[in-house]
Structure formats: structure tokens, C-alpha cells
Amino acid sequence: MSWADIDFARNLLRVRDLKDADKVTIRDVPISARLRAELLMHQTAPDGTTHPPLAYAFGNEVGEPIGRISTAWETLVLKAHGQPVVRDAKSHGLTPASRDAYQRIDLVFHDLRHEGGSRLLELGWPIHQVSAMLGHKSIATTQIYLNVRAGDLSAQMAATDTARTASAGKSDTKVTQKPLGDPRPAVSLSLEKAGKSRVH
């Protein structure tokens, strides 16, 4: 993604799905005020100039592409869990002990996408909008991905009935529904993930 793919005037960023080489899908995704502020700050190069439109938005300090993020991600996860980060002097890969510790934590980069979708549901976003944000082709995929169960729908309907009963005769009262999704908290971005607590 280059800086030309980010429309700060409309708070949108353009995402390209490159999984299918014969059919590249392009969609615009809204960005939050917080992400907008982070991007604007990151848009400034070390020399104080603004990165050109074709520089990589999620590249290094000078807008060049980053080959792989696994080293930085492994370091982040291990440090967040209080584990030492020890790398081989020649290969720069994790030593067997550090690799074992990382695998026991069982937190991969893709979990952040899962976390984001789960949090949107918890904030009350309709599932079809969460599905659009995630780029799923159908709501059924989102339901499986975020583990939206029939029991959740029943709980949602019960909450609606309760709200309607409470607001009977009050024409100005708005009904606020509880969000769909797993009633348990989503995977925490504080990386407090131990064992197999990932939300499926």
C-alpha cells in the first residue's frame, strides 16, 4: 500500500486483494481518527519531508518496502510475555529455547485481524458491516470466522424484548441492542494470550 492509496480528505484507505492473480479486488475501508493521526505522523520522513505518493505507507522510515515482519513480530510477542529474545549470531533466527517459548504463546499476526473483527462486534457493529470491513464475500464466512452462534442471536433477541418491554409507552425511547458475538472478551491486544484462548 502506497501513500497514494490513502485518502485523508475522506478518511479512506484502498485495500487490494492480491490472492487471485487473475482478479485483483479493490475496496475502500474507512479509517478511525486514531489511525488517521498515526498515519499522518508516519507520513513524515526522517528528513522532515513528506513521503511521496508512491512510497510504501507501511514501509520503513524512508518509505521502502519491508521484506518480512516475522522478526519484529516474534520479538514483540516474546517481550510482551516477559520472555527473553535470544537469536543465533549467524542466522539471526530464534534459538530453539526462544522458538519454543514463542510457539507456546501461540499468537500470530493474523490474530490481530480476528481481534479487530471481534471488537467491532462487541462495540455493536452490525455483522454485515463487520463482514464488509474484513473483506469477506459473505456474512456466513464472518459468522464462522468470529464464531457467531445461534445462541448469540437468541440472546440478542431476548435483550431486544427486554428493551421493548421497558420502553413500552415511551415513544421517544430508543432501543439499544447488545452486540452480537461471543459473550467472552475478545483476544486482548495487550498480548495477554496464554495457551489456546484465541477467539475462533
Buried (B, 14 or more C-beta within 10 A) or exposed (E): EBBEBBEEEEBBBBBEEEEEEEEEEEEEEEBEEEEBEEBEEBBEBEEEEEBEEEBBBEBEEEBEEEEEEEBEBBBBBBEBBEBEBEBEEEEEEBBEEBBEBBEEBBBEEEBBEBBBBBBBBBEEBBBEEBBBBBBBEEBEEBBEBBBBBEEBEEBBEEBBEEBEEEBEEEEEEEEEEBBBBBEEEBBEEEBEBEEEEBBE
